[in-house]
Amino acid sequence: MKAAEPTRSVKVWHAPDVMDAIMLKGQFVGHRYPPHAHDTHCLAVVTGGALAVEVGQERRICRRGDVIVIDADVVHAGFAADDGQWKMRVEHVQPAALAAYCEKLGIARRERFEVTSPFIADAELSQHLYGVNWCSEWDNDRFKRSEVLACAVAALYARHASRSAGLPVVRREADLVRAVKRRLGEDLHARLTLSTLANEFGVTPFVLLRAFVREAGLSPHAFQQQERIRNAMPLLREGRPIAEVGACSGFSDQSHFTRVFKQQTGVTPKVYQAAFA
């Protein structure tokens, strides 16, 4: 009987607003990567199965949630482990694009990540990198995408760089955070990114993000979504049409409203509204 050929399902796309990255989402069966190097940095999150990866003298079996960071021109190889299949999401980023993004974010210009190890076990970083890829594929919320990218890059330099990242020290900024909260609460329809919001208040995106999380306990985008849901709840209790409530509360469409509402309350707008019928 002829052996089955290796199979895979791979999607690739260009993400201009994510450091001009080339994104990949793949499910691989029986695939093997020979030793090779890219002219881009590779940021990968394993989302299923097991993958054996070799980078220089290091070798690791990577599983769901593991992060792999390989700088440009570093030779590496990979092949299936365990049952012969794995899934992953990957961002390929040019060194010059990373350097430009660092400057835009408001941190020291760096063309490489230079992590202490290419194999990283960091649940928060894994979630951020997965979120960057997923948002680029499915979510048209540019604010969310810009924020999760900033979180991922800052986390890599703050916790995993082999030399000092030189990140700015962010002190308490109570007045700034109050002003940003007021801005987000008063205009639920604002179509922002982390950079455009920071520019309005004359600070860098890095400072805005760090200060806001420290003072408010959640990110600016998460605060905006919270305010939108708080606006929607009394309208739902009044029996207003769900699509109308979502639109009035700043959501781009009903599916976006339903997804965020369920994330924050545990139920859909329809179920919530029915409780008050």
C-alpha positions as CSV (number, residue, x, y, z in Angstrom):
1,M,0.0,0.0,0.0
2,K,1.4,3.4,-1.0
3,A,2.3,5.7,2.0
4,A,0.1,8.7,2.3
5,E,1.7,11.9,1.0
6,P,2.3,14.7,3.6
7,T,-0.7,17.1,3.7
8,R,-1.2,20.6,5.0
9,S,-3.6,23.4,5.0
10,V,-2.0,26.8,5.0
11,K,-3.3,30.4,4.6
12,V,-0.9,33.3,4.0
13,W,-1.7,37.0,3.8
14,H,-0.1,40.4,4.0
15,A,-0.8,42.7,7.0
16,P,0.4,46.2,6.2
17,D,-0.7,47.6,9.6
18,V,1.1,44.9,11.6
19,M,4.7,45.9,10.9
20,D,4.0,45.1,7.2
21,A,4.2,41.4,8.2
22,I,3.5,38.3,6.2
23,M,1.0,36.3,8.2
24,L,0.6,32.5,8.2
25,K,-1.9,30.1,9.7
26,G,-1.1,26.5,9.1
27,Q,-2.1,22.9,9.9
28,F,0.7,20.5,8.9
29,V,0.7,16.7,8.7
30,G,4.0,14.9,8.1
31,H,5.8,18.1,7.0
32,R,9.5,18.7,7.5
33,Y,11.3,22.0,7.3
34,P,15.0,21.4,6.3
35,P,17.7,23.7,7.8
36,H,17.1,27.2,6.4
37,A,17.1,30.9,7.4
38,H,14.7,33.7,6.5
39,D,15.5,37.3,5.8
40,T,12.6,38.1,8.2
41,H,12.1,37.6,11.9
42,C,9.8,34.7,12.7
43,L,7.3,35.0,15.5
44,A,5.4,31.7,15.9
45,V,2.7,30.3,18.3
46,V,2.0,26.6,18.3
47,T,-1.8,26.2,18.5
48,G,-2.0,22.4,18.4
49,G,-0.1,19.1,18.1
50,A,3.7,19.0,18.6
51,L,6.6,20.3,16.5
52,A,10.3,19.5,17.0
53,V,12.3,22.6,16.3
54,E,16.1,23.1,16.1
55,V,17.7,26.5,16.3
56,G,21.4,26.5,16.5
57,Q,22.4,24.1,19.2
58,E,19.0,24.2,20.9
59,R,16.3,21.6,20.2
60,R,12.8,21.6,21.7
61,I,9.5,19.8,21.3
62,C,7.0,22.7,21.1
63,R,3.3,22.2,22.0
64,R,0.1,24.3,22.2
65,G,0.8,27.7,23.6
66,D,4.6,27.7,23.1
67,V,6.2,30.7,21.4
68,I,9.1,30.5,19.0
69,V,11.1,33.6,18.2
70,I,13.8,33.4,15.5
71,D,15.7,36.4,14.3
72,A,16.4,37.0,10.6
73,D,19.3,34.9,9.1
74,V,19.3,32.4,12.0
75,V,19.3,28.8,10.7
76,H,16.6,26.6,12.0
77,A,14.7,23.4,11.1
78,G,11.4,21.8,12.2
79,F,9.5,18.5,11.8
80,A,6.4,16.9,13.3
81,A,6.6,15.1,16.6
82,D,4.2,12.8,18.4
83,D,1.4,11.9,16.0
84,G,2.9,13.7,13.1
85,Q,0.9,16.9,12.9
86,W,0.8,20.4,14.3
87,K,-0.9,23.8,13.9
88,M,0.6,27.2,14.3
89,R,0.2,30.9,13.6
90,V,3.2,32.9,12.4
91,E,4.3,36.5,11.7
92,H,7.2,37.2,9.4
93,V,8.6,40.7,10.0
94,Q,11.4,42.5,8.2
95,P,14.2,44.0,10.5
96,A,13.7,47.5,9.1
97,A,9.9,47.3,9.7
98,L,10.6,46.2,13.4
99,A,12.9,49.2,13.8
100,A,10.4,51.6,12.4
101,Y,7.7,50.2,14.6
102,C,9.8,50.5,17.8
103,E,10.3,54.2,17.0
104,K,6.5,54.6,16.4
105,L,5.7,52.8,19.6
106,G,8.1,55.1,21.6
107,I,10.8,52.7,22.6
108,A,14.5,52.4,21.6
109,R,15.0,51.5,17.9
110,R,15.9,47.8,17.5
111,E,16.2,45.8,14.3
112,R,16.4,42.4,16.1
113,F,14.6,40.8,19.1
114,E,17.8,39.0,20.4
115,V,15.9,36.8,22.8
116,T,17.7,34.8,25.5
117,S,16.2,31.6,24.0
118,P,14.1,31.1,20.8
119,F,11.8,28.9,22.9
120,I,9.5,30.9,25.2
121,A,6.9,29.7,27.7
122,D,4.9,32.8,28.4
123,A,1.1,32.5,28.4
124,E,0.5,36.2,28.2
125,L,2.9,36.7,25.3
126,S,1.4,33.7,23.5
127,Q,-2.0,35.2,23.8
128,H,-0.9,38.5,22.4
129,L,0.9,37.0,19.4
130,Y,-2.0,34.7,18.7
131,G,-4.3,37.8,19.0
132,V,-2.2,39.8,16.5
133,N,-2.5,37.0,13.9
134,W,-6.2,36.3,14.6
135,C,-7.2,40.0,14.5
136,S,-5.3,40.4,11.3
137,E,-7.2,37.5,9.7
138,W,-10.7,38.0,11.1
139,D,-11.3,41.2,13.1
140,N,-11.7,44.7,11.5
141,D,-11.1,46.4,14.8
142,R,-7.9,48.3,14.1
143,F,-7.8,49.7,17.7
144,K,-7.6,46.1,19.1
145,R,-5.1,45.0,16.6
146,S,-2.8,48.0,17.2
147,E,-3.0,47.5,21.0
148,V,-2.3,43.7,21.0
149,L,0.7,44.3,18.7
150,A,2.1,46.9,21.1
151,C,1.6,44.5,24.0
152,A,3.4,41.7,22.2
153,V,6.5,43.7,21.2
154,A,6.8,45.4,24.6
155,A,6.6,42.0,26.3
156,L,9.3,40.5,24.2
157,Y,11.7,43.3,24.9
158,A,10.7,43.6,28.6
159,R,10.9,40.0,29.6
160,H,12.8,38.0,27.0
161,A,15.5,40.2,25.4
162,S,19.1,39.1,26.0
163,R,20.2,42.7,26.5
164,S,18.6,45.6,28.2
165,A,15.6,46.8,26.2
166,G,15.9,50.4,27.5
167,L,12.1,50.7,27.8
168,P,10.9,54.1,29.1
169,V,10.0,54.3,32.8
170,V,6.3,55.1,33.0
171,R,5.2,56.7,36.2
172,R,1.7,57.3,37.4
173,E,-0.3,59.4,35.0
174,A,-3.7,59.9,36.7
175,D,-4.6,63.1,34.8
176,L,-3.8,61.5,31.5
177,V,-5.8,58.4,32.2
178,R,-8.8,60.4,33.4
179,A,-8.7,62.4,30.2
180,V,-8.4,59.3,28.0
181,K,-11.3,57.7,29.8
182,R,-13.4,60.7,29.2
183,R,-12.5,60.8,25.6
184,L,-13.4,57.1,25.1
185,G,-16.6,57.4,27.1
186,E,-17.9,60.4,25.3
187,D,-17.4,59.1,21.8
188,L,-18.3,55.5,21.6
189,H,-18.1,55.6,17.8
190,A,-14.5,56.8,17.7
191,R,-12.4,54.8,15.2
192,L,-9.0,54.9,16.8
193,T,-5.7,53.1,17.0
194,L,-3.3,53.1,19.9
195,S,-1.1,55.6,17.9
196,T,-3.9,58.0,17.0
197,L,-5.2,58.1,20.5
198,A,-1.7,58.7,21.9
199,N,-1.1,61.5,19.4
200,E,-4.3,63.2,20.6
201,F,-2.7,63.5,24.1
202,G,0.9,64.2,23.1
203,V,2.4,61.0,24.4
204,T,3.9,57.9,22.8
205,P,1.8,54.7,22.4
206,F,4.0,52.9,24.8
207,V,3.5,55.4,27.6
208,L,-0.2,55.6,27.0
209,L,-0.7,51.9,27.1
210,R,1.5,51.3,30.2
211,A,0.1,54.3,32.1
212,F,-3.5,53.3,31.3
213,V,-3.2,49.7,32.3
214,R,-1.4,50.7,35.5
215,E,-4.1,53.2,36.5
216,A,-7.3,51.6,35.1
217,G,-6.4,47.9,35.4
218,L,-7.3,47.3,31.7
219,S,-6.2,48.6,28.4
220,P,-7.7,51.6,26.5
221,H,-9.4,49.3,23.9
222,A,-10.8,47.1,26.7
223,F,-12.1,50.2,28.4
224,Q,-13.8,51.4,25.2
225,Q,-15.5,48.0,24.8
226,Q,-16.6,48.1,28.4
227,E,-18.2,51.6,27.9
228,R,-19.9,50.4,24.8
229,I,-21.5,47.4,26.6
230,R,-22.6,49.7,29.5
231,N,-24.3,51.9,27.0
232,A,-26.0,49.0,25.3
233,M,-27.4,47.3,28.4
234,P,-30.2,49.8,29.3
235,L,-31.2,50.0,25.6
236,L,-31.6,46.3,25.5
237,R,-33.7,46.4,28.6
238,E,-36.0,48.9,26.9
239,G,-36.6,46.4,24.1
240,R,-34.8,48.2,21.4
241,P,-33.8,46.1,18.3
242,I,-30.4,44.4,18.9
243,A,-28.9,45.6,15.6
244,E,-29.9,49.2,16.5
245,V,-28.5,48.9,20.0
246,G,-25.2,47.7,18.6
247,A,-25.0,50.5,16.1
248,C,-25.9,53.1,18.8
249,S,-23.2,51.8,21.1
250,G,-20.4,52.1,18.6
251,F,-20.1,48.5,17.2
252,S,-19.3,48.0,13.6
253,D,-22.0,45.4,13.0
254,Q,-24.3,43.1,14.9
255,S,-21.9,40.1,14.9
256,H,-19.2,42.3,16.5
257,F,-21.6,43.5,19.1
258,T,-22.8,40.0,19.9
259,R,-19.3,38.7,20.2
260,V,-18.1,41.4,22.6
261,F,-21.3,41.4,24.6
262,K,-21.0,37.6,25.2
263,Q,-17.4,37.9,26.1
264,Q,-18.2,40.5,28.8
265,T,-21.5,39.2,30.2
266,G,-21.4,35.4,29.4
267,V,-24.7,35.6,27.4
268,T,-25.7,37.0,24.0
269,P,-27.7,40.3,23.7
270,K,-30.8,38.3,22.7
271,V,-30.6,36.2,25.9
272,Y,-30.0,39.2,28.0
273,Q,-32.9,41.2,26.5
274,A,-35.3,38.2,26.8
275,A,-34.7,38.3,30.6
276,F,-36.5,41.7,30.7
277,A,-39.3,40.9,28.3
